[in-house]
Amino acid sequence: MLSFDELVDEIKNGCKPKEEFRIGVEHEQFSFDKTTNDPLTYDGKKGVGNLLKTFATKYNWQQVLENGNPIALTKDRMSLTIEPGGQIEYAGSPLLSLQDVKDEMTEFQSNLHIVADELGIGFLQKGVHPNWKIKDINLMPKARYKIMSEYMPTKGKYGLDMMFRTCGSQLNLDYKDEADMVMKFRVCLAVQPIIIALMANSQYLEGSNTGYASYRAHIWTDTDSDRCGFPSFVFDDDMGFEKYVEYALDVPMYFIIRDNKYINMAGKSFREFMAGTLADYEGQYATLKDWQDHITTVFPEVRLKQYLELRSADSCSYEMVMAMTAFWVGILYDDNALNKTYDIIKNWSPQAIEGLYISASKDALAGVVEALPSIRSLTKDLLEIANAGLKNQPDNSELLYLLEPFFNLAKI
């Protein structure tokens, strides 16, 4: 029987000294048939399954199988996975420097495009697919996704849109202790709207202008309120590891895995499962692996595991993903930059920050929220702080040019 303290310790074990901080980039993109521009099926020569098999053989990656089907690849600490509608996700190794991140991602993307070109497969880097309808997109053969696709429509208007028609850019960064985690969590939540504005890349849906610069960000506002959105409790005085675990325990479950099979637990209580009192499962107890799986099904704008996951950005070009990475490394991994940023946001109310998310998704850098500086003004100030933070880090000080796409957008 798991204890509450064990769940807290599982996250707390992510604490590490500053010299061991890593940078982890994740990047999704749509895959399509270059002849027809249609979504890929899983099977067939131009299928997602064959893309994975061919890539694994050519570049010596390990296949991860489910029911005999490759559904992911791994090599060292990298992974290549498929999202519900055939989107391809690269998860990079946790690396020490921006240069290492850039080199690894550049090599991976080059190799991926070599294989894709051979198969007649193309990729699109957008936050929302601008043309496809959900009915035309094929569900990939992962039991987890089948469970989600059945449950999502019961919880929000855009759950299936999120699964099948969105792609994001994510960054994973470390913290040294609980206080550092709390400060970084608050900074990330408050500043994420600036990244939404800078990375806004999803204006169109089914060929029509949505009126949003980032329609993907809007989709997340009505996907599943139990597990998505803005966790305002992070700004409470008692925020810490325990507070986050309490929050995650109250998020309804999706599934458990037994004997390599997914069992549908959608909507059930992890607390009751942990206590052995879950209806139809009385006397059965959650394991630590169940908890590790469960917290991957919690989708706030910033997610806490053994690191902080920043989840708000649309899928964009590799150059923009590197700009995002440099921005956050400059702010979060330099103490002076982190403190300056915290001083800017520390008196913002959660309501004002939520307003900033809405404004950024709709108007990007032109967004304005009452009682806060304009998004463009905030962007300029934060870019200067990030730039100074990178200068103070010897491993990254020569990579200031990575921020140029952001500076150009902000017209500095």
C-alpha positions in Angstrom: 0.0 0.0 0.0 1.5 3.3 -1.1 1.8 6.1 1.4 1.2 9.8 0.7 4.8 10.4 1.7 6.0 8.0 -0.9 4.2 10.0 -3.6 5.7 13.2 -2.3 9.2 11.7 -2.2 8.8 10.4 -5.8 8.6 14.1 -7.0 11.0 15.4 -4.4 13.7 13.1 -5.7 14.0 15.4 -8.7 15.9 18.0 -6.6 19.5 18.3 -7.7 22.4 20.7 -7.3 22.6 23.5 -9.9 25.6 22.0 -11.6 23.5 19.0 -12.5 20.7 20.9 -14.1 19.6 19.6 -17.5 17.6 20.8 -20.5 15.1 18.5 -22.1 13.2 19.5 -25.3 10.1 17.9 -26.7 8.7 18.8 -30.1 5.6 17.5 -32.0 4.8 17.8 -35.7 2.1 16.5 -38.0 3.0 13.7 -40.4 1.3 13.5 -43.8 1.3 11.8 -47.2 3.3 14.1 -49.5 1.4 12.9 -52.5 -2.1 13.6 -51.2 -1.5 15.8 -48.1 -3.7 13.4 -46.2 -3.1 12.2 -42.6 -1.1 9.0 -42.4 -2.6 5.7 -41.5 -0.7 3.4 -39.2 -0.3 0.6 -41.7 1.1 0.6 -45.2 4.3 1.7 -46.8 3.5 5.4 -46.0 2.2 4.5 -42.6 3.4 5.6 -39.2 4.3 2.1 -38.3 6.6 1.7 -41.3 8.1 5.1 -40.6 9.1 3.9 -37.1 10.4 0.6 -38.3 12.5 2.1 -41.1 13.9 4.8 -38.9 14.8 2.2 -36.2 16.6 0.0 -38.7 18.5 2.8 -40.4 19.7 4.5 -37.2 19.8 1.7 -34.7 17.0 2.7 -32.4 15.1 0.2 -30.2 11.5 -0.4 -31.0 8.9 -0.3 -28.2 6.0 -2.6 -29.1 2.4 -2.8 -28.1 0.4 -5.8 -29.3 3.3 -6.4 -31.8 3.1 -2.9 -33.2 5.9 -0.4 -32.8 4.5 2.6 -31.0 7.7 4.3 -30.0 11.5 4.2 -30.4 14.3 4.8 -28.0 18.0 5.4 -28.2 20.2 6.3 -25.2 17.9 8.9 -23.5 16.1 10.1 -26.6 12.7 8.8 -27.7 10.5 9.1 -30.8 6.8 8.5 -30.0 3.5 8.8 -31.9 0.6 10.9 -30.7 -3.1 9.9 -31.1 -3.6 11.2 -34.7 -0.2 10.1 -36.0 1.7 13.2 -34.9 5.4 12.5 -34.3 7.0 13.6 -31.0 10.7 13.9 -30.4 11.8 13.9 -26.8 15.5 14.8 -26.5 18.0 13.7 -24.0 18.3 15.7 -20.8 21.5 17.7 -21.7 23.8 20.1 -20.0 24.0 22.9 -22.5 22.1 24.6 -25.3 24.7 23.6 -27.7 24.2 20.0 -26.9 20.5 20.4 -27.3 20.9 22.1 -30.6 23.3 19.5 -31.9 21.2 16.5 -30.9 17.9 18.0 -32.2 19.5 19.0 -35.5 20.9 15.5 -36.1 17.7 13.8 -35.1 15.5 16.0 -37.4 18.0 15.6 -40.3 17.8 11.8 -39.9 14.0 11.8 -39.6 13.6 13.8 -42.8 16.0 11.5 -44.7 13.8 8.5 -43.8 10.5 10.4 -44.4 11.6 11.6 -47.8 12.4 8.0 -48.8 8.9 7.0 -47.9 7.1 10.1 -49.3 6.1 11.4 -45.9 6.1 15.1 -45.0 5.9 17.0 -41.7 4.1 20.2 -40.7 5.1 22.3 -37.7 1.9 24.0 -36.6 0.0 24.2 -33.2 -3.2 23.1 -34.9 -3.6 21.5 -38.3 -5.1 24.2 -40.5 -7.1 22.0 -42.8 -7.9 18.5 -41.5 -11.2 17.4 -40.0 -11.2 15.1 -37.1 -13.2 12.4 -39.0 -10.3 12.2 -41.5 -7.6 11.5 -39.0 -6.7 8.0 -38.0 -6.4 6.8 -34.4 -3.1 5.2 -33.7 -3.1 1.7 -32.2 -2.2 2.6 -28.6 -4.7 1.3 -26.0 -4.1 4.5 -24.0 -5.4 6.6 -26.8 -8.5 4.5 -27.3 -9.4 5.0 -23.7 -8.8 8.8 -23.9 -10.7 9.2 -27.2 -13.8 7.6 -25.6 -13.5 9.6 -22.3 -12.5 13.0 -23.7 -15.9 13.9 -25.3 -17.5 13.5 -21.8 -15.3 16.1 -20.2 -15.0 19.0 -22.6 -15.8 20.5 -26.0 -12.3 20.2 -27.5 -10.8 17.0 -26.1 -10.7 15.3 -29.5 -9.3 18.4 -31.1 -6.5 18.4 -28.6 -5.7 14.7 -29.3 -5.9 14.7 -33.0 -5.4 18.2 -34.3 -2.8 19.8 -32.1 1.0 19.8 -31.8 3.1 21.5 -29.1 6.7 22.4 -28.2 7.6 21.5 -24.6 10.6 22.2 -22.3 11.7 20.3 -19.2 13.9 22.1 -16.7 15.2 21.3 -13.2 14.9 22.7 -9.7 17.3 22.4 -6.7 14.9 22.2 -3.8 11.3 22.8 -2.8 11.7 26.6 -2.5 13.4 26.8 -5.9 10.6 24.6 -7.4 7.9 26.9 -6.1 9.6 30.1 -7.3 10.2 28.6 -10.8 6.7 27.1 -11.0 5.2 30.6 -10.3 7.5 32.3 -12.8 6.8 29.7 -15.4 3.0 30.0 -15.0 3.1 33.8 -15.1 5.4 34.0 -18.1 4.0 31.2 -20.2 1.6 33.6 -21.9 4.6 35.5 -23.3 5.7 32.2 -24.9 2.2 31.6 -26.2 2.4 35.0 -27.9 5.8 34.5 -29.3 5.2 30.9 -30.5 1.6 31.5 -31.7 1.3 29.3 -34.8 -2.3 28.1 -35.1 -4.6 30.7 -36.5 -6.5 28.5 -38.9 -8.8 25.5 -38.5 -10.5 23.7 -41.4 -9.3 26.5 -43.8 -10.9 29.3 -41.8 -9.4 32.0 -39.6 -10.3 31.2 -36.0 -9.7 34.7 -34.7 -7.0 33.3 -32.4 -3.3 33.7 -32.9 -2.9 30.4 -31.0 -6.1 28.4 -31.4 -4.2 25.5 -29.8 -4.0 27.5 -26.5 -7.8 28.1 -26.8 -8.5 24.4 -27.3 -6.8 23.6 -24.0 -9.3 25.8 -22.1 -12.2 23.4 -22.8 -10.5 20.0 -23.0 -10.9 18.6 -19.4 -11.2 21.0 -16.5 -10.3 18.2 -14.1 -6.7 17.9 -15.4 -6.0 20.9 -17.7 -5.6 24.6 -17.4 -4.2 27.0 -14.9 -3.4 25.6 -11.4 -3.9 28.8 -9.4 -3.1 27.0 -6.1 0.6 27.3 -7.1 0.4 30.9 -5.8 -1.0 29.8 -2.4 1.3 30.4 0.6 1.4 26.7 1.4 2.5 25.6 -2.2 5.0 22.8 -2.2 5.5 19.2 -3.2 2.6 18.0 -0.9 0.2 20.6 -2.3 0.8 19.4 -5.9 0.5 15.7 -4.9 -2.9 16.5 -3.3 -4.0 18.2 -6.6 -2.8 15.2 -8.7 -4.6 12.7 -6.4 -7.9 14.4 -7.2 -7.5 14.2 -10.9 -9.6 11.3 -12.2 -7.7 8.3 -13.6 -7.5 7.1 -17.2 -6.0 3.6 -16.9 -3.7 1.2 -15.2 -1.4 -1.3 -16.8 -1.3 -5.0 -15.8 0.6 -7.7 -17.7 1.3 -5.2 -20.4 -2.4 -4.6 -20.9 -4.2 -1.3 -20.5 -7.3 -1.5 -18.2 -9.8 1.3 -18.6 -10.1 3.2 -15.3 -11.4 6.5 -16.8 -13.1 8.7 -14.2 -12.1 6.6 -11.2 -10.4 7.9 -8.1 -6.7 7.3 -7.5 -7.2 8.1 -3.8 -9.6 5.2 -3.5 -7.4 2.9 -5.6 -4.5 3.8 -3.4 -6.5 3.0 -0.3 -7.8 -0.3 -1.7 -11.4 0.8 -1.6 -12.1 1.5 -5.3 -15.4 -0.1 -6.4 -14.9 -3.3 -8.3 -11.2 -3.3 -7.2 -11.6 -3.6 -3.4 -8.5 -4.9 -1.8 -6.3 -4.0 -4.8 -3.8 -1.3 -4.3 -2.1 1.2 -6.6 1.7 0.7 -7.1 4.3 3.4 -7.5 4.3 2.6 -11.3 0.6 3.4 -11.3 1.3 6.8 -9.7 4.1 7.5 -12.2 1.6 6.7 -15.1 -1.1 8.7 -13.5 0.8 12.0 -13.2 1.5 11.8 -16.9 -2.2 12.1 -17.4 -2.4 15.5 -15.6 -2.2 18.3 -18.2 -1.8 21.8 -16.5 0.1 24.5 -18.4 3.1 23.7 -16.2 3.4 20.2 -14.9 5.5 19.0 -11.9 7.3 15.7 -12.0 10.9 15.3 -11.1 11.4 18.4 -13.2 9.1 21.2 -14.4 7.4 20.7 -17.8 6.5 23.9 -19.7 3.7 22.9 -22.0 2.0 26.0 -23.5 3.9 26.6 -26.7 2.6 25.8 -30.2 4.7 23.6 -32.5 7.0 25.8 -34.5 10.2 25.6 -36.5 13.4 24.2 -34.9 14.8 27.8 -34.7 11.8 28.9 -32.7 12.0 25.9 -30.4 15.6 26.7 -29.7 14.7 30.4 -29.1 12.1 29.2 -26.5 14.7 26.9 -24.9 17.3 29.7 -24.7 14.7 32.1 -23.3 13.8 29.8 -20.4 17.4 28.7 -19.7 18.4 32.3 -19.5 15.7 33.1 -17.0 15.4 29.9 -14.9 19.1 28.8 -14.7 20.6 32.1 -13.7 19.8 33.2 -10.1 19.9 37.0 -10.9 17.6 36.6 -13.9 15.2 34.4 -12.0 15.0 36.9 -9.1 14.4 39.8 -11.5 11.6 37.9 -13.2 10.0 36.9 -9.9 10.1 40.6 -8.9 8.1 41.4 -12.0 5.4 38.8 -11.5 5.2 38.3 -7.7 2.3 40.7 -7.1 0.2 39.6 -10.1 -3.1 38.0 -9.1 -3.9 34.5 -10.5 -6.9 36.1 -12.2 -4.7 38.6 -14.0 -2.4 35.8 -15.2 -5.3 33.8 -16.5 -6.4 36.9 -18.3 -2.9 37.1 -19.8 -3.3 33.5 -21.2 -6.6 34.4 -22.9 -5.2 37.6 -24.3 -2.0 36.0 -25.6 -3.9 33.1 -27.3 -6.2 35.6 -29.1 -3.9 38.6 -29.8 -0.4 37.3 -29.3 2.1 40.2 -28.8 -0.7 42.8 -29.3 -2.5 41.4 -26.2 -3.4 43.7 -23.3 -4.7 42.9 -19.8 -6.0 45.5 -17.4 -3.6 46.2 -14.5 -0.6 44.5 -16.2 1.9 45.9 -18.7 1.1 45.0 -22.4 2.4 41.7 -23.6 4.8 43.3 -26.0 6.2 45.5 -23.2 6.6 42.4 -21.0 8.2 40.5 -23.8 10.9 43.2 -24.3 11.7 43.3 -20.6 11.9 39.5 -20.3 14.0 39.1 -23.4 16.6 41.5 -21.9 16.6 39.5 -18.7 16.9 36.2 -20.5 19.7 37.6 -22.6 21.6 38.7 -19.5 21.0 35.3 -17.9 22.6 33.5 -20.9 25.6 35.8 -20.8 26.3 34.7 -17.2 26.4 31.1 -18.1 29.7 30.0 -19.7 28.3 27.0 -21.5 25.6 29.2 -23.2 27.2 32.7 -23.4 28.2 32.3 -27.1 24.6 31.2 -28.0 22.9 34.5 -27.6 22.0 34.4 -31.3 19.4 31.7 -30.5 17.2 34.5 -29.1 17.2 36.5 -32.3 13.9 35.1 -33.6 12.2 36.4 -30.4 13.9 39.7 -30.5 12.9 40.1 -34.1 9.3 39.4 -33.3 9.3 41.8 -30.4 10.9 44.4 -32.7 13.8 45.2 -30.4 
